[in-house]
Amino acid sequence: MSAAAGPASAAGGPSPATIADIRRLPLRLFEDERGWFCELRRESVLPEPTLQTNISLSKQGVIRGLHWHARGQSDLFSCLQGMARVVVLDRDTGETFTEDIGSDNPVAIWIPGTLAHGFEALTDLIFCYHVTREYDPAEPDELGVPWNDPRVAHLWHTKAPILSARDLSAAS
């Protein structure tokens, strides 16, 4: 599998990633009477190192995304508590990927480079994403695709999501 950002394209940006570059990483839970333990990330199995970790709490019905990064930031998604529907779109081909992850399906999803990606909170949840670039508020690298884009609208569970102002503006 190729590195998420890949070599530079002729235009100087990262080479486009494809849906085939997504990695599904099953998480192994070690459970006992105290609860469970899980190894969430091992850098040696990822196509490129992660540099920042983000955690969000989302209420049921929230959609975060779809976002993509012109400079090719890759993400490793995991749902720590509750259930989330991950949706990924290849903006060039229209090909999509979706999987429900979390308490009932403990997996992490590696989303490479320039693919548009987001998630829906199917329940109240805690979501973790490791990213390959540190966020720079002076030079943000996050672009949007509307949640209700015809290529992905049918993939969401909710038809009336709770959206941030930024995600709402991408939908207008």
Phi, psi and omega per residue, in radians:
M1 nan 2.468 -3.084
S2 -1.364 2.812 3.064
A3 -1.132 2.607 -3.011
A4 -1.033 -0.831 -3.116
A5 -1.447 -0.485 3.079
G6 1.187 3.116 3.090
P7 -1.224 2.822 -3.139
A8 -1.149 2.489 3.086
S9 -1.436 3.069 3.138
A10 -1.049 -0.510 -3.135
A11 -1.415 -0.069 3.100
G12 1.696 -0.233 3.110
G13 -1.575 -3.082 3.127
P14 -1.197 2.638 3.044
S15 -1.168 2.498 -3.128
P16 -1.100 2.415 3.041
A17 -1.549 2.844 3.092
T18 -2.173 2.910 3.099
I19 -0.996 -0.598 3.134
A20 -1.103 -0.319 3.138
D21 -1.456 -0.133 3.088
I22 -1.161 2.450 3.063
R23 -2.044 2.345 3.077
R24 -1.841 2.064 -3.058
L25 -2.019 1.776 3.102
P26 -1.047 2.426 3.108
L27 -1.794 2.318 -3.120
R28 -1.731 2.101 3.111
L29 -1.665 2.310 3.038
F30 -1.840 1.841 -3.014
E31 -1.870 2.538 2.970
D32 -2.652 -2.934 -3.061
E33 -1.112 -0.303 -3.141
R34 -1.468 -0.391 -3.040
G35 2.450 -2.297 3.113
W36 -2.549 2.856 3.059
F37 -2.258 2.505 -3.129
C38 -2.587 2.342 2.961
E39 -1.440 2.063 -3.019
L40 -1.580 -0.608 -3.044
R41 -2.565 2.362 3.013
R42 -2.278 1.945 -3.050
E43 -0.974 -0.576 -3.070
S44 -1.165 -0.292 3.119
V45 -1.751 -0.074 -3.132
L46 -1.611 2.603 -3.133
P47 -1.133 -0.415 3.093
E48 -2.708 2.736 -3.073
P49 -1.241 2.605 3.045
T50 -1.677 2.606 -3.048
L51 -2.111 -0.272 -3.100
Q52 -2.566 2.540 3.093
T53 -2.113 2.317 3.139
N54 -2.146 2.538 3.086
I55 -2.267 2.376 3.077
S56 -2.249 2.595 3.004
L57 -1.875 2.206 -3.125
S58 -2.271 2.458 3.076
K59 -1.463 2.676 3.117
Q60 -0.907 2.327 3.126
G61 1.698 -0.140 3.087
V62 -1.317 2.392 2.920
I63 -2.033 2.247 3.044
R64 -1.959 1.953 -3.125
G65 2.126 -3.015 0.122
L66 -1.478 2.402 3.125
H67 -2.117 2.691 2.997
W68 -2.581 2.831 -2.993
H69 -2.186 2.061 -3.118
A70 -1.086 -0.535 3.141
R71 -1.541 0.084 2.976
G72 1.466 0.493 3.073
Q73 -1.092 2.253 3.062
S74 -1.731 2.735 -3.094
D75 -2.266 2.527 2.954
L76 -1.987 1.888 -3.092
F77 -1.593 2.425 2.940
S78 -2.635 2.567 3.113
C79 -1.866 2.016 -3.027
L80 -1.423 -0.509 3.132
Q81 -2.672 2.341 -3.098
G82 1.596 -2.843 -3.115
M83 -2.304 2.420 3.124
A84 -2.258 2.554 2.986
R85 -1.786 2.026 3.089
V86 -1.540 2.327 3.098
V87 -2.238 2.279 -3.139
V88 -2.249 2.445 -3.124
L89 -2.259 2.237 2.927
D90 -1.477 1.868 -3.038
R91 -1.106 -0.448 -3.124
D92 -1.387 -0.769 -3.049
T93 -1.734 -0.327 -3.062
G94 1.434 -0.022 3.121
E95 -1.160 2.536 -3.098
T96 -2.245 2.824 3.032
F97 -2.403 2.448 3.031
T98 -2.590 2.533 3.048
E99 -2.747 2.464 3.040
D100 -1.537 2.186 -3.086
I101 -2.225 2.758 3.079
G102 2.377 -2.511 -3.021
S103 -0.962 -0.688 -3.116
D104 -1.551 -0.163 -3.127
N105 -2.637 1.403 -3.046
P106 -1.327 1.618 3.066
V107 -2.392 2.758 2.973
A108 -1.938 2.590 -3.119
I109 -2.109 2.110 3.058
W110 -1.543 2.111 -3.129
I111 -2.008 1.925 -3.043
P112 -1.400 2.562 2.868
G113 0.661 -2.026 -2.896
T114 -1.569 0.161 3.103
L115 -1.280 2.423 3.068
A116 -1.313 2.396 -3.025
H117 -2.592 2.694 3.093
G118 -2.971 -3.119 3.096
F119 -2.590 2.721 3.066
E120 -2.008 2.392 3.061
A121 -1.424 1.838 3.102
L122 -1.331 -0.409 3.023
T123 -2.405 3.025 2.905
D124 -1.033 2.423 -3.031
L125 -2.640 2.868 2.965
I126 -2.059 2.166 -3.016
F127 -2.114 2.422 -3.122
C128 -2.142 2.365 3.018
Y129 -2.419 2.222 3.068
H130 -1.658 2.381 -3.071
V131 -2.198 2.711 -3.053
T132 -1.578 -0.015 3.075
R133 -2.384 2.490 3.060
E134 -1.323 2.473 3.126
Y135 -1.224 2.320 3.114
D136 -2.104 1.789 -3.099
P137 -1.081 -0.388 3.106
A138 -1.327 -0.403 -3.138
E139 -2.464 1.158 -3.088
P140 -1.108 2.538 -3.135
D141 -2.198 1.094 3.129
E142 -2.422 2.040 3.135
L143 -1.965 2.852 -3.016
G144 -2.173 2.680 2.946
V145 -2.169 2.323 -3.110
P146 -1.020 2.465 3.109
W147 -1.029 -0.511 -3.088
N148 -1.755 0.353 3.009
D149 -0.931 2.373 -3.063
P150 -1.010 -0.378 3.138
R151 -1.310 -0.333 -3.086
V152 -2.253 -0.207 -3.027
A153 -0.929 -0.655 -3.098
H154 -1.277 -0.201 -3.082
L155 -1.477 -0.343 -3.106
W156 -1.413 2.588 3.080
H157 -1.305 -0.801 -3.113
T158 -1.493 2.624 3.053
K159 -1.918 -0.062 3.129
A160 -2.403 1.270 -3.036
P161 -1.294 2.803 2.939
I162 -1.562 2.130 -3.048
L163 -2.167 2.645 2.984
S164 -1.252 2.857 3.094
A165 -1.029 -0.699 -3.129
R166 -1.151 -0.796 3.121
D167 -1.168 -0.584 3.086
L168 -1.143 -0.678 3.138
S169 -1.210 -0.497 3.069
A170 -1.190 -0.432 -3.100
A171 -1.525 -0.093 -3.095
S172 -1.704 nan nan
